[in-house]
């Protein structure tokens, strides 16, 4: 593709802006905890999109294509990071909420936290599948609308599934001696 | 220690932390399926991935990230389209500009071409005329030969000079009567 210098500069600027936003999103969603460098992803995304523009400028307009380029880049980077020999855990990992072991917790509490998690999972396993999925997605932080979208139901149906699922989970946790808040 | 005495767990927070620390790299999702699930599509693959999302913090983060990418990606798509749409328009405009610039030159060239054509025609006519003049005597001879192409040419040659053909003398209007009965007769 032959581009005049002004257009080339404009396209580079657009991709640079987008790359910066991707970097912010990577940081914001805590993807750095999986061993990837947001700056590397930003650079790689820009390169891949530029190559796509050179190859077929029309394809590069589609939202899904741009998203796919970014997601593929991120997933490839996570795979590469996990293939590398293990590195020391960076400082601040706890701040990002990635480490299971809470900094303020003692060994006894940490051990019990892990044990509690296993018991929570065991309680969830007793739920009917659709309710279990709704509860798990809720615990992962997804909204009712998102739960509905992913499950192929309406938001209202998702709310009913979640309410019933959480009610069952609370009862099950109480029976198992776990007192906890299932909401943030 | 009874459960009521314990620190009240934030179950959601605990769940998220543990599911992230247990992320298994071998089970990384495919970008296509992740995107399909983010857009609310349903298939076996998306159902499988949704199952992963429920117990893998990494998958959940990637799904959320895929959702968050959509608005910015759509914006970039529009911006790229606009940038590349404007480019051909600029190109066409510059072509029109250069065409306008080339117009006086084109007129000049048209004048030269007309002059050349006129000159060529003049030369052709002159050459034709010259050629015609060169071959005229032969043409005259040919015309005479054609005129004398008669059956009894030998008779003409016998008369010495060839007379042009005349109408029959018998019916001439200036027929003259016998001299004997001329009005000059005196009655004698």
Contacts between the chains, C-beta under 8 A, distances in Angstrom:
chain1	res1	chain2	res2	distance
A	3	B	87	7.3
A	4	B	87	7.4
A	7	B	83	6.6
A	7	B	84	7.7
A	7	B	87	4.9
A	10	B	83	5.3
A	11	B	80	7.0
A	11	B	83	6.0
A	11	B	84	7.9
A	14	B	76	6.4
A	14	B	79	5.1
A	14	B	80	6.2
A	14	B	83	6.5
A	15	B	76	7.8
A	18	B	72	6.4
A	18	B	73	7.8
A	18	B	76	4.5
A	21	B	72	4.9
A	22	B	69	7.3
A	22	B	72	7.4
A	25	B	65	6.2
A	25	B	68	5.3
A	25	B	69	6.5
A	25	B	72	7.4
A	26	B	65	7.2
A	28	B	68	7.6
A	29	B	61	5.3
A	29	B	64	5.7
A	29	B	65	4.5
A	29	B	68	6.7
A	30	B	61	6.0
A	31	B	61	6.0
A	31	B	62	7.4
A	31	B	65	6.2
A	33	B	20	6.9
A	34	B	23	6.8
A	34	B	58	5.9
A	34	B	61	7.9
A	53	B	80	7.2
A	57	B	80	7.7
A	57	B	84	5.5
A	60	B	77	7.5
A	60	B	80	5.8
A	61	B	77	4.6
A	61	B	78	7.8
A	61	B	80	5.7
A	61	B	81	4.6
A	62	B	77	6.1
A	63	B	70	6.3
A	63	B	73	4.6
A	63	B	74	4.3
A	63	B	77	5.1
A	64	B	35	6.1
A	64	B	39	7.7
A	64	B	73	7.9
A	65	B	77	8.0
A	66	B	69	7.7
A	66	B	73	3.9
A	66	B	76	5.7
A	66	B	77	6.0
A	67	B	35	5.6
A	67	B	38	7.9
A	67	B	66	6.4
A	67	B	69	4.8
A	67	B	70	6.4
A	67	B	73	4.8
A	68	B	31	5.1
A	68	B	32	6.8
A	68	B	35	5.9
A	70	B	69	5.7
A	70	B	73	7.3
A	71	B	31	3.8
A	71	B	34	5.7
A	71	B	35	6.4
A	71	B	62	7.3
A	71	B	65	7.7
A	71	B	66	5.8
A	71	B	69	7.3
A	72	B	31	4.4
A	74	B	62	7.1
A	74	B	65	7.2
A	75	B	28	5.5
A	75	B	29	6.9
A	75	B	30	7.7
A	75	B	31	5.8
A	75	B	34	7.9
A	75	B	62	7.3
A	78	B	25	6.8
A	78	B	28	6.2
A	78	B	58	7.5
A	79	B	25	6.4
A	79	B	28	5.6
A	82	B	25	3.3
A	83	B	25	7.6
A	97	B	13	7.9
A	97	B	16	7.3
A	97	B	17	6.3
A	97	B	20	7.8
A	98	B	17	7.4
A	98	B	20	5.6
A	98	B	21	6.9
A	99	B	17	7.2
A	99	B	21	6.5
A	100	B	17	5.0
A	100	B	18	5.1
A	100	B	20	7.8
A	100	B	21	4.1
A	109	B	7	7.8
A	113	B	14	6.3
A	114	B	18	7.3
A	116	B	9	6.2
A	116	B	14	6.7
A	117	B	14	5.7
A	117	B	15	7.1
A	117	B	18	4.5
A	120	B	11	6.0
A	120	B	14	7.1
A	120	B	15	6.5
A	121	B	55	7.7
A	132	B	54	7.5
A	133	B	50	6.8
A	133	B	51	7.7
A	133	B	54	5.6
A	136	B	15	7.8
A	136	B	54	3.5
A	136	B	55	6.6
A	137	B	53	7.0
A	137	B	54	6.2
A	138	B	12	7.4
A	139	B	11	6.8
A	139	B	12	4.7
A	139	B	15	4.1
A	139	B	16	6.8
A	140	B	15	7.3
A	140	B	16	6.3
A	140	B	19	7.1
A	140	B	53	6.7
A	140	B	54	6.9
A	140	B	57	7.0
A	140	B	60	4.2
A	141	B	12	7.3
A	141	B	16	6.5
A	141	B	60	7.1
A	141	B	64	7.5
A	142	B	60	7.5
A	142	B	64	7.6
A	146	B	67	7.5
A	149	B	40	4.3
A	150	B	37	6.3
A	150	B	40	7.1
A	150	B	50	5.5
A	150	B	53	7.6
A	151	B	50	7.6
A	152	B	40	7.7
A	152	B	42	4.9
A	173	B	11	7.5
A	177	B	2	8.0
A	177	B	3	4.4
A	178	B	3	6.6
A	178	B	9	6.8
A	178	B	11	7.9
A	179	B	3	4.7
A	179	B	4	6.4
A	179	B	6	6.0
A	179	B	8	5.7
A	179	B	9	6.9
A	180	B	8	6.1
A	180	B	9	3.4
A	180	B	10	6.9
A	180	B	11	4.1
A	180	B	14	7.7
A	181	B	8	6.0
A	181	B	9	7.0
A	181	B	10	5.7
A	181	B	11	6.3
A	181	B	12	7.6
A	182	B	11	4.8
A	182	B	12	6.2
A	183	B	12	6.4
A	184	B	10	7.1
A	184	B	12	5.3
A	184	B	13	7.0
